[in-house]
């Protein structure tokens, strides 16, 4: 299993799910989150894959909270050397299975590379819970897994990162 994330530094973001407000954040990160399949290793068991997925979730959480993507307001050079926690920023987490869309053939995307919905939902809920616990209710907003969602945000910078976490390793895309 692997996790793909699109992380954007935002000056604000609002999340609606099925037309209902899930909340809004001010300065922080907007994270689009998806779980994908990996080709099964020879003799790989489901339990091993789930343990690997949990390690990827932990790595992602640490990366998000430690990513130095903010600058001192007094730093005229604009050097990004502060993390989300350093600036007291907020985070919005939104599930986005389309990050694993296969666009190579035809006009209709294929989603065979996305993890099965139940597995992806369980992963999303674990990450959501861990981030909510570490950031607190005031600094965290999440979407609803598999809901029809609308996002409104202003990318600050613009700063955007796209990466995967697989086998506990982060790989930039």
HELIX and SHEET records of a PDB file:
HELIX    1   1 UNK A   46  UNK A   66  1                                  21    
HELIX    2   2 UNK A   84  UNK A   87  1                                   4    
HELIX    3   3 UNK A   97  UNK A  100  5                                   4    
HELIX    4   4 UNK A  117  UNK A  135  1                                  19    
HELIX    5   5 UNK A  137  UNK A  139  5                                   3    
SHEET    1   A 5 UNK A  20  UNK A  25  0                                        
SHEET    2   A 5 UNK A   2  UNK A  17 -1                                        
SHEET    3   A 5 UNK A  28  UNK A  36 -1                                        
SHEET    4   A 5 UNK A  90  UNK A  95  1                                        
SHEET    5   A 5 UNK A 140  UNK A 142  1                                        
SHEET    1   B 4 UNK A  20  UNK A  25  0                                        
SHEET    2   B 4 UNK A   2  UNK A  17 -1                                        
SHEET    3   B 4 UNK A 149  UNK A 166 -1                                        
SHEET    4   B 4 UNK A 169  UNK A 172 -1                                        
SHEET    1   C 2 UNK A  70  UNK A  71  0                                        
SHEET    2   C 2 UNK A  80  UNK A  82 -1                                        
END                                                                             
